[in-house]
């Protein structure tokens, strides 16, 4: 199963930042399988915090909430707000 996931997630050698050994692949794969396809806890907590902050902005009317659509890239830790 680890080998199948490793082939599926394989990126070109130029795109790899860290060369992981077999034990690292086994540990990382085990973590993703354990979560069963749900969001990881750090991304879920970040999104919950962002949503709570926007709700507080709306309730207190002190600041302007995000206008329309917010997209968060968990891999690069970047966020953009887009008006669609």
KOLGU-4560 file (N, C-alpha, C; in nm, 3 decimals, padded with zeros to 5 digits):
<recs>
<n_xx: 00.082 n_yy: -00.119 n_zz: 00.000 ca_xx: 00.000 ca_yy: 00.000 ca_zz: 00.000 c_xx: 00.087 c_yy: 00.126 c_zz: 00.000 mol: A seq: 1 type: UNK>
<n_xx: 00.195 n_yy: 00.123 n_zz: 00.075 ca_xx: 00.285 ca_yy: 00.239 ca_zz: 00.080 c_xx: 00.345 c_yy: 00.264 c_zz: -00.057 mol: A seq: 2 type: UNK>
<n_xx: 00.383 n_yy: 00.158 n_zz: -00.126 ca_xx: 00.443 ca_yy: 00.175 ca_zz: -00.259 c_xx: 00.343 c_yy: 00.234 c_zz: -00.357 mol: A seq: 3 type: UNK>
<n_xx: 00.217 n_yy: 00.192 n_zz: -00.351 ca_xx: 00.115 ca_yy: 00.246 ca_zz: -00.442 c_xx: 00.092 c_yy: 00.394 c_zz: -00.417 mol: A seq: 4 type: UNK>
<n_xx: 00.086 n_yy: 00.432 n_zz: -00.289 ca_xx: 00.068 ca_yy: 00.573 ca_zz: -00.256 c_xx: 00.190 c_yy: 00.654 c_zz: -00.296 mol: A seq: 5 type: UNK>
<n_xx: 00.306 n_yy: 00.596 n_zz: -00.279 ca_xx: 00.430 ca_yy: 00.665 ca_zz: -00.315 c_xx: 00.435 c_yy: 00.692 c_zz: -00.465 mol: A seq: 6 type: UNK>
<n_xx: 00.392 n_yy: 00.596 n_zz: -00.546 ca_xx: 00.390 ca_yy: 00.616 ca_zz: -00.692 c_xx: 00.286 c_yy: 00.720 c_zz: -00.730 mol: A seq: 7 type: UNK>
<n_xx: 00.171 n_yy: 00.717 n_zz: -00.663 ca_xx: 00.064 ca_yy: 00.811 ca_zz: -00.693 c_xx: 00.104 c_yy: 00.955 c_zz: -00.658 mol: A seq: 8 type: UNK>
<n_xx: 00.179 n_yy: 00.973 n_zz: -00.551 ca_xx: 00.219 ca_yy: 01.106 ca_zz: -00.506 c_xx: 00.353 c_yy: 01.152 c_zz: -00.561 mol: A seq: 9 type: UNK>
<n_xx: 00.416 n_yy: 01.070 n_zz: -00.642 ca_xx: 00.551 ca_yy: 01.101 ca_zz: -00.690 c_xx: 00.550 c_yy: 01.228 c_zz: -00.775 mol: A seq: 10 type: UNK>
<n_xx: 00.648 n_yy: 01.312 n_zz: -00.751 ca_xx: 00.667 ca_yy: 01.435 ca_zz: -00.828 c_xx: 00.800 c_yy: 01.425 c_zz: -00.902 mol: A seq: 11 type: UNK>
<n_xx: 00.816 n_yy: 01.504 n_zz: -01.007 ca_xx: 00.948 ca_yy: 01.504 ca_zz: -01.073 c_xx: 01.059 c_yy: 01.539 c_zz: -00.975 mol: A seq: 12 type: UNK>
<n_xx: 01.176 n_yy: 01.487 n_zz: -00.999 ca_xx: 01.289 ca_yy: 01.505 ca_zz: -00.906 c_xx: 01.321 c_yy: 01.652 c_zz: -00.881 mol: A seq: 13 type: UNK>
<n_xx: 01.299 n_yy: 01.738 n_zz: -00.980 ca_xx: 01.327 ca_yy: 01.881 ca_zz: -00.963 c_xx: 01.234 c_yy: 01.946 c_zz: -00.861 mol: A seq: 14 type: UNK>
<n_xx: 01.113 n_yy: 01.891 n_zz: -00.844 ca_xx: 01.014 ca_yy: 01.951 ca_zz: -00.755 c_xx: 01.030 c_yy: 01.905 c_zz: -00.611 mol: A seq: 15 type: UNK>
<n_xx: 01.108 n_yy: 01.802 n_zz: -00.585 ca_xx: 01.121 ca_yy: 01.749 ca_zz: -00.450 c_xx: 01.216 c_yy: 01.836 c_zz: -00.369 mol: A seq: 16 type: UNK>
<n_xx: 01.170 n_yy: 01.879 n_zz: -00.251 ca_xx: 01.254 ca_yy: 01.960 ca_zz: -00.164 c_xx: 01.337 c_yy: 01.873 c_zz: -00.072 mol: A seq: 17 type: UNK>
<n_xx: 01.281 n_yy: 01.760 n_zz: -00.028 ca_xx: 01.349 ca_yy: 01.672 ca_zz: 00.067 c_xx: 01.341 c_yy: 01.530 c_zz: 00.014 mol: A seq: 18 type: UNK>
<n_xx: 01.452 n_yy: 01.460 n_zz: 00.019 ca_xx: 01.455 ca_yy: 01.321 ca_zz: -00.023 c_xx: 01.425 c_yy: 01.234 c_zz: 00.099 mol: A seq: 19 type: UNK>
<n_xx: 01.308 n_yy: 01.171 n_zz: 00.102 ca_xx: 01.266 ca_yy: 01.093 ca_zz: 00.217 c_xx: 01.308 c_yy: 00.948 c_zz: 00.199 mol: A seq: 20 type: UNK>
<n_xx: 01.352 n_yy: 00.887 n_zz: 00.307 ca_xx: 01.386 ca_yy: 00.746 ca_zz: 00.301 c_xx: 01.260 c_yy: 00.662 c_zz: 00.321 mol: A seq: 21 type: UNK>
<n_xx: 01.275 n_yy: 00.531 n_zz: 00.311 ca_xx: 01.160 ca_yy: 00.440 ca_zz: 00.318 c_xx: 01.086 c_yy: 00.450 c_zz: 00.452 mol: A seq: 22 type: UNK>
<n_xx: 01.157 n_yy: 00.467 n_zz: 00.560 ca_xx: 01.094 ca_yy: 00.477 ca_zz: 00.693 c_xx: 01.009 c_yy: 00.605 c_zz: 00.703 mol: A seq: 23 type: UNK>
<n_xx: 01.060 n_yy: 00.717 n_zz: 00.648 ca_xx: 00.981 ca_yy: 00.841 ca_zz: 00.649 c_xx: 00.854 c_yy: 00.825 c_zz: 00.567 mol: A seq: 24 type: UNK>
<n_xx: 00.865 n_yy: 00.762 n_zz: 00.450 ca_xx: 00.747 ca_yy: 00.738 ca_zz: 00.367 c_xx: 00.645 c_yy: 00.655 c_zz: 00.443 mol: A seq: 25 type: UNK>
<n_xx: 00.691 n_yy: 00.551 n_zz: 00.515 ca_xx: 00.600 ca_yy: 00.464 ca_zz: 00.589 c_xx: 00.528 c_yy: 00.543 c_zz: 00.699 mol: A seq: 26 type: UNK>
<n_xx: 00.602 n_yy: 00.625 n_zz: 00.771 ca_xx: 00.541 ca_yy: 00.704 ca_zz: 00.879 c_xx: 00.442 c_yy: 00.807 c_zz: 00.826 mol: A seq: 27 type: UNK>
<n_xx: 00.480 n_yy: 00.879 n_zz: 00.721 ca_xx: 00.391 ca_yy: 00.981 ca_zz: 00.665 c_xx: 00.267 c_yy: 00.918 c_zz: 00.604 mol: A seq: 28 type: UNK>
<n_xx: 00.284 n_yy: 00.807 n_zz: 00.535 ca_xx: 00.170 ca_yy: 00.738 ca_zz: 00.475 c_xx: 00.075 c_yy: 00.689 c_zz: 00.585 mol: A seq: 29 type: UNK>
<n_xx: 00.130 n_yy: 00.637 n_zz: 00.693 ca_xx: 00.047 ca_yy: 00.592 ca_zz: 00.804 c_xx: -00.037 c_yy: 00.703 c_zz: 00.863 mol: A seq: 30 type: UNK>
<n_xx: 00.019 n_yy: 00.824 n_zz: 00.872 ca_xx: -00.056 ca_yy: 00.938 ca_zz: 00.925 c_xx: -00.172 c_yy: 00.975 c_zz: 00.833 mol: A seq: 31 type: UNK>
<n_xx: -00.148 n_yy: 00.977 n_zz: 00.701 ca_xx: -00.256 ca_yy: 01.011 ca_zz: 00.609 c_xx: -00.365 c_yy: 00.904 c_zz: 00.608 mol: A seq: 32 type: UNK>
<n_xx: -00.326 n_yy: 00.777 n_zz: 00.619 ca_xx: -00.425 ca_yy: 00.670 ca_zz: 00.624 c_xx: -00.504 c_yy: 00.678 c_zz: 00.754 mol: A seq: 33 type: UNK>
<n_xx: -00.439 n_yy: 00.712 n_zz: 00.863 ca_xx: -00.506 ca_yy: 00.723 ca_zz: 00.993 c_xx: -00.614 c_yy: 00.829 c_zz: 00.991 mol: A seq: 34 type: UNK>
<n_xx: -00.591 n_yy: 00.940 n_zz: 00.920 ca_xx: -00.690 ca_yy: 01.047 ca_zz: 00.914 c_xx: -00.804 c_yy: 01.015 c_zz: 00.819 mol: A seq: 35 type: UNK>
<n_xx: -00.788 n_yy: 00.918 n_zz: 00.732 ca_xx: -00.898 ca_yy: 00.872 ca_zz: 00.647 c_xx: -00.953 c_yy: 00.975 c_zz: 00.551 mol: A seq: 36 type: UNK>
<n_xx: -00.870 n_yy: 01.063 n_zz: 00.498 ca_xx: -00.914 ca_yy: 01.158 ca_zz: 00.397 c_xx: -00.974 c_yy: 01.286 c_zz: 00.452 mol: A seq: 37 type: UNK>
<n_xx: -00.978 n_yy: 01.302 n_zz: 00.584 ca_xx: -01.030 ca_yy: 01.427 ca_zz: 00.639 c_xx: -00.919 c_yy: 01.531 c_zz: 00.645 mol: A seq: 38 type: UNK>
<n_xx: -00.957 n_yy: 01.654 n_zz: 00.676 ca_xx: -00.856 ca_yy: 01.760 ca_zz: 00.688 c_xx: -00.765 c_yy: 01.732 c_zz: 00.806 mol: A seq: 39 type: UNK>
<n_xx: -00.642 n_yy: 01.768 n_zz: 00.791 ca_xx: -00.550 ca_yy: 01.754 ca_zz: 00.903 c_xx: -00.583 c_yy: 01.858 c_zz: 01.009 mol: A seq: 40 type: UNK>
<n_xx: -00.552 n_yy: 01.828 n_zz: 01.134 ca_xx: -00.593 ca_yy: 01.912 ca_zz: 01.246 c_xx: -00.538 c_yy: 02.054 c_zz: 01.239 mol: A seq: 41 type: UNK>
<n_xx: -00.417 n_yy: 02.072 n_zz: 01.187 ca_xx: -00.363 ca_yy: 02.208 ca_zz: 01.184 c_xx: -00.436 c_yy: 02.296 c_zz: 01.083 mol: A seq: 42 type: UNK>
<n_xx: -00.476 n_yy: 02.240 n_zz: 00.970 ca_xx: -00.551 ca_yy: 02.316 ca_zz: 00.869 c_xx: -00.692 c_yy: 02.345 c_zz: 00.921 mol: A seq: 43 type: UNK>
<n_xx: -00.754 n_yy: 02.246 n_zz: 00.986 ca_xx: -00.889 ca_yy: 02.266 ca_zz: 01.040 c_xx: -00.889 c_yy: 02.374 c_zz: 01.149 mol: A seq: 44 type: UNK>
<n_xx: -00.787 n_yy: 02.375 n_zz: 01.234 ca_xx: -00.782 ca_yy: 02.477 ca_zz: 01.340 c_xx: -00.756 c_yy: 02.615 c_zz: 01.281 mol: A seq: 45 type: UNK>
<n_xx: -00.674 n_yy: 02.623 n_zz: 01.179 ca_xx: -00.648 ca_yy: 02.751 ca_zz: 01.114 c_xx: -00.775 c_yy: 02.805 c_zz: 01.050 mol: A seq: 46 type: UNK>
<n_xx: -00.846 n_yy: 02.720 n_zz: 00.978 ca_xx: -00.969 ca_yy: 02.764 ca_zz: 00.913 c_xx: -01.074 c_yy: 02.804 c_zz: 01.016 mol: A seq: 47 type: UNK>
<n_xx: -01.083 n_yy: 02.731 n_zz: 01.126 ca_xx: -01.177 ca_yy: 02.769 ca_zz: 01.232 c_xx: -01.145 c_yy: 02.905 c_zz: 01.290 mol: A seq: 48 type: UNK>
<n_xx: -01.016 n_yy: 02.934 n_zz: 01.309 ca_xx: -00.975 ca_yy: 03.064 ca_zz: 01.359 c_xx: -01.007 c_yy: 03.176 c_zz: 01.263 mol: A seq: 49 type: UNK>
<n_xx: -00.985 n_yy: 03.151 n_zz: 01.134 ca_xx: -01.016 ca_yy: 03.253 ca_zz: 01.033 c_xx: -01.166 c_yy: 03.282 c_zz: 01.029 mol: A seq: 50 type: UNK>
<n_xx: -01.245 n_yy: 03.177 n_zz: 01.035 ca_xx: -01.391 ca_yy: 03.194 ca_zz: 01.031 c_xx: -01.439 c_yy: 03.268 c_zz: 01.156 mol: A seq: 51 type: UNK>
<n_xx: -01.385 n_yy: 03.232 n_zz: 01.272 ca_xx: -01.424 ca_yy: 03.300 ca_zz: 01.397 c_xx: -01.388 c_yy: 03.448 c_zz: 01.391 mol: A seq: 52 type: UNK>
<n_xx: -01.272 n_yy: 03.479 n_zz: 01.336 ca_xx: -01.230 ca_yy: 03.619 ca_zz: 01.325 c_xx: -01.325 c_yy: 03.697 c_zz: 01.234 mol: A seq: 53 type: UNK>
<n_xx: -01.368 n_yy: 03.636 n_zz: 01.125 ca_xx: -01.461 ca_yy: 03.705 ca_zz: 01.034 c_xx: -01.597 c_yy: 03.725 c_zz: 01.099 mol: A seq: 54 type: UNK>
<n_xx: -01.643 n_yy: 03.627 n_zz: 01.177 ca_xx: -01.771 ca_yy: 03.641 ca_zz: 01.247 c_xx: -01.764 c_yy: 03.754 c_zz: 01.349 mol: A seq: 55 type: UNK>
<n_xx: -01.653 n_yy: 03.764 n_zz: 01.420 ca_xx: -01.635 ca_yy: 03.874 ca_zz: 01.518 c_xx: -01.637 c_yy: 04.008 c_zz: 01.447 mol: A seq: 56 type: UNK>
<n_xx: -01.576 n_yy: 04.017 n_zz: 01.329 ca_xx: -01.578 ca_yy: 04.142 ca_zz: 01.252 c_xx: -01.722 c_yy: 04.181 c_zz: 01.216 mol: A seq: 57 type: UNK>
<n_xx: -01.803 n_yy: 04.081 n_zz: 01.178 ca_xx: -01.942 ca_yy: 04.109 ca_zz: 01.140 c_xx: -02.023 c_yy: 04.153 c_zz: 01.261 mol: A seq: 58 type: UNK>
<n_xx: -02.007 n_yy: 04.082 n_zz: 01.373 ca_xx: -02.087 ca_yy: 04.112 ca_zz: 01.493 c_xx: -02.051 c_yy: 04.249 c_zz: 01.551 mol: A seq: 59 type: UNK>
<n_xx: -01.922 n_yy: 04.281 n_zz: 01.560 ca_xx: -01.881 ca_yy: 04.407 ca_zz: 01.622 c_xx: -01.886 c_yy: 04.526 c_zz: 01.527 mol: A seq: 60 type: UNK>
<n_xx: -01.891 n_yy: 04.503 n_zz: 01.398 ca_xx: -01.894 ca_yy: 04.609 ca_zz: 01.296 c_xx: -01.776 c_yy: 04.704 c_zz: 01.309 mol: A seq: 61 type: UNK>
<n_xx: -01.663 n_yy: 04.656 n_zz: 01.359 ca_xx: -01.545 ca_yy: 04.741 ca_zz: 01.373 c_xx: -01.455 c_yy: 04.737 c_zz: 01.251 mol: A seq: 62 type: UNK>
<n_xx: -01.447 n_yy: 04.625 n_zz: 01.185 ca_xx: -01.360 ca_yy: 04.611 ca_zz: 01.068 c_xx: -01.441 c_yy: 04.551 c_zz: 00.954 mol: A seq: 63 type: UNK>
<n_xx: -01.389 n_yy: 04.562 n_zz: 00.833 ca_xx: -01.458 ca_yy: 04.504 ca_zz: 00.718 c_xx: -01.421 c_yy: 04.355 c_zz: 00.706 mol: A seq: 64 type: UNK>
<n_xx: -01.521 n_yy: 04.268 n_zz: 00.694 ca_xx: -01.490 ca_yy: 04.126 ca_zz: 00.673 c_xx: -01.438 c_yy: 04.103 c_zz: 00.532 mol: A seq: 65 type: UNK>
<n_xx: -01.382 n_yy: 03.986 n_zz: 00.508 ca_xx: -01.332 ca_yy: 03.951 ca_zz: 00.374 c_xx: -01.445 c_yy: 03.961 c_zz: 00.274 mol: A seq: 66 type: UNK>
<n_xx: -01.414 n_yy: 04.015 n_zz: 00.159 ca_xx: -01.515 ca_yy: 04.037 ca_zz: 00.057 c_xx: -01.521 c_yy: 03.918 c_zz: -00.037 mol: A seq: 67 type: UNK>
<n_xx: -01.622 n_yy: 03.835 n_zz: -00.023 ca_xx: -01.657 ca_yy: 03.727 ca_zz: -00.113 c_xx: -01.584 c_yy: 03.597 c_zz: -00.086 mol: A seq: 68 type: UNK>
<n_xx: -01.473 n_yy: 03.568 n_zz: -00.153 ca_xx: -01.413 ca_yy: 03.434 ca_zz: -00.148 c_xx: -01.269 c_yy: 03.440 c_zz: -00.096 mol: A seq: 69 type: UNK>
<n_xx: -01.238 n_yy: 03.354 n_zz: 00.000 ca_xx: -01.103 ca_yy: 03.342 ca_zz: 00.054 c_xx: -01.053 c_yy: 03.202 c_zz: 00.024 mol: A seq: 70 type: UNK>
<n_xx: -00.935 n_yy: 03.193 n_zz: -00.034 ca_xx: -00.874 ca_yy: 03.064 ca_zz: -00.065 c_xx: -00.742 c_yy: 03.054 c_zz: 00.011 mol: A seq: 71 type: UNK>
<n_xx: -00.727 n_yy: 02.944 n_zz: 00.087 ca_xx: -00.606 ca_yy: 02.921 ca_zz: 00.164 c_xx: -00.533 c_yy: 02.802 c_zz: 00.105 mol: A seq: 72 type: UNK>
<n_xx: -00.405 n_yy: 02.820 n_zz: 00.076 ca_xx: -00.320 ca_yy: 02.712 ca_zz: 00.026 c_xx: -00.240 c_yy: 02.659 c_zz: 00.144 mol: A seq: 73 type: UNK>
<n_xx: -00.278 n_yy: 02.542 n_zz: 00.193 ca_xx: -00.213 ca_yy: 02.484 ca_zz: 00.310 c_xx: -00.072 c_yy: 02.437 c_zz: 00.285 mol: A seq: 74 type: UNK>
<n_xx: -00.037 n_yy: 02.409 n_zz: 00.161 ca_xx: 00.097 ca_yy: 02.363 ca_zz: 00.129 c_xx: 00.196 c_yy: 02.479 c_zz: 00.134 mol: A seq: 75 type: UNK>
<n_xx: 00.159 n_yy: 02.591 n_zz: 00.075 ca_xx: 00.249 ca_yy: 02.707 ca_zz: 00.072 c_xx: 00.221 c_yy: 02.806 c_zz: 00.186 mol: A seq: 76 type: UNK>
<n_xx: 00.115 n_yy: 02.783 n_zz: 00.262 ca_xx: 00.072 ca_yy: 02.872 ca_zz: 00.371 c_xx: 00.049 c_yy: 03.014 c_zz: 00.319 mol: A seq: 77 type: UNK>
<n_xx: -00.024 n_yy: 03.023 n_zz: 00.210 ca_xx: -00.061 ca_yy: 03.153 ca_zz: 00.155 c_xx: -00.212 c_yy: 03.161 c_zz: 00.144 mol: A seq: 78 type: UNK>
<n_xx: -00.263 n_yy: 03.284 n_zz: 00.142 ca_xx: -00.406 ca_yy: 03.304 ca_zz: 00.136 c_xx: -00.436 c_yy: 03.419 c_zz: 00.043 mol: A seq: 79 type: UNK>
<n_xx: -00.544 n_yy: 03.408 n_zz: -00.030 ca_xx: -00.587 ca_yy: 03.516 ca_zz: -00.119 c_xx: -00.735 c_yy: 03.541 c_zz: -00.102 mol: A seq: 80 type: UNK>
<n_xx: -00.776 n_yy: 03.666 n_zz: -00.117 ca_xx: -00.917 ca_yy: 03.703 ca_zz: -00.111 c_xx: -00.955 c_yy: 03.751 c_zz: -00.250 mol: A seq: 81 type: UNK>
<n_xx: -01.058 n_yy: 03.691 n_zz: -00.305 ca_xx: -01.100 ca_yy: 03.720 ca_zz: -00.443 c_xx: -01.245 c_yy: 03.763 c_zz: -00.446 mol: A seq: 82 type: UNK>
<n_xx: -01.272 n_yy: 03.865 n_zz: -00.522 ca_xx: -01.410 ca_yy: 03.910 ca_zz: -00.544 c_xx: -01.455 c_yy: 03.851 c_zz: -00.675 mol: A seq: 83 type: UNK>
<n_xx: -01.550 n_yy: 03.760 n_zz: -00.668 ca_xx: -01.597 ca_yy: 03.691 ca_zz: -00.789 c_xx: -01.716 c_yy: 03.758 c_zz: -00.849 mol: A seq: 84 type: UNK>
</recs>
